[in-house]
């Protein structure tokens, strides 16, 4: 199960979304946290253990409280709730209080930035999927891949530049996306 913490960035909104994903009808507002936790524990007691990925974990307002809630659920429920925390920040920069940090069994996976060659491959695949054949010059892909690899290696940034270049070419009614449509990084 996957929850985007950028969208559900408070304790109650995250727990409500978790309940909804478990199949419980839950109002978006108004339920006390203890009631939400009770329903989640009830689900875990009746079903099997599950894993939940909390993407953009660093965007949560109540990180410590949520970690405590999930830890308590695992102690009290019959089945476990595995948690995967996804963040752009390393664990040392998440600013967790010592009690919250000690409850975690952290195994950090750090993904290295993409190289220019990797970005080119990703962009070529996206061009095949999203553009008409022959409408994006190879130089566009190379320019974006090299610039982004040099700056950050962030694939999302490369894809965003490709999209902007495509839209710019479309707006100018150009038959092809060329290097002149690529904004500098």
N, C-alpha and C positions, 0 to 999 in steps of 0.2 A: 504494500500500500504506500502511496506517495502523497505527501502534503507539502505544498509550497508555503513556507513561513513568511514569505514576502507578502502574500495575500492574506494569510491567517497569522497575524503577528502578535496576538494577545493570547493569554492563557485560555480564556473562555472560548475565543473563536477557534483556536487550534483544537481544543477538546471537543467542541461542537462539530467541527468538520470531521474529526476522527469518528465520532458517533455516527454521523451521516454516512460515512464511507463503510461503516460496519453494518449499515442497513437500518439503523434506528431513526425514526423520524424525530428530528430535534429542531426546535425553533432557533433561528440565528441569534436571537438575543433573549435575555431574561432568565435563563436557567442558572442557578447557583453552581459554582465549580464542584462542590461536594456531590451534587446530584448527577452532574456529568460523569464524574469519576465513578460513582456507584453504578451507573449504567454500563460504563466500559468494563468494570470489574465483572458485572453480571454477564456480559457478553463473553468475556474470557473464561468464566466459570462454565458456561454452557457449550462453548465451541473449542476450537483448537488454538494453540498459540499462533501469533502472527508477527510479522515484522513490519515496521513503519519507517519509511525514509522521510526525514524532516529536512527538506531542501531549503537552502538559504537560512539555516539555523541561526546564523549571526544576526538576522533581522528581528528575532523575537524580542519582545519587551521584557518578558518574564522568564528568561532562560532557567534561572535557578529553581523557581517554583515548578516549572514544567518538568525539569529533570527529577525533582523530588517527587512529583505526582507519579511519573512513570516508574520510578524506583519503588514507590509504595505499592503501586498496582502489581508489580512483579512479586513483591513479598506477600501480598494478600490473596491474589487470584490463583485459581487452580492451574491455569496455563499462562505461559510467559508472553510478554510483549517485547519483542526485540526492537531495538532502536538504532537507526543509522542516521548520524548527524552529518549533513553535507553543508560545507561552509567555504566561503572564499578566504576565510581567516584561519590561520593555524590555531590549534587548541590554546596555546599560550596567550593569544590575543582575543579570546572570547570573553574575557573578564568574568569568569565564573567565580563565585565565592568558594573558599576551600572545602566546605561541606558538599557542595554540588560536584565539585571536581573529584572529590574522593569517592563519590558514588559511581563514577563512570569507569568502565573498563575500556580505555581508549586504545584503539589500534588505528594509527593514522596512515592514510594512503594519500600521498601527495602526487598530483598529476603535473608533470612538467609542461611548460608551454609548447605549443606545436611549432615545428620547424617550417621553413618556407615550402619545402617539398611536401610535407604532410598537408599543409594548408592548400597547396595547389591541387592535390588529389581530392580533398574535400570539396573545394570550389568547383572542380570539373564535374564531380558527381552532381552537385547542386545545379549547375548550369544544364546538365543533361535532363534533370528532372523538372526544372522550372522555366527554361527558356526554349524558344524555337531553335531548331538546329541551325548553326551558322550565324546566330545573331550576337554572340559574344566572342570578341577577338581573344586569342590566346594571350596577347600582351596584357589584357585587362586582368586576367587571372594571375599572371605572373607578377604584375605590379602590385595588386592587392596582397597576394601571399607574401611577397618580399617585404613590403612595408609593415604589415601586421606582425610578421615573424620578428622583424627588427625591433618593433615597439613593445609588443606584449606577448605575442604567440597565442592570443585569445581568438578561438575559432568564431565565437559569436560576433566579435568585432569584424572579422573578415567577411562573414556572411552579411552583416549589416551594410558594409561598404559595397558589396556586390549588389545588394538590393537597391541601395541609393543610386548606384551607377545605372542600374536598369531603369529605374524610375526617371532619372534625369534624361536618359536617352529617349525614353517613351514620351516624355513631356516635350522634347525638342523634335519629336517625330523622326528620329534618326532610324535608319534601317538596321543599324548594328550598335551594340554597346562598345565604345572605343575607350582608349586611355583618357581621352579628354573628358569623359563623363565620370572618371574616378576622382573623388575628393581626396586631397592629401590627408594622410592619417593625423 
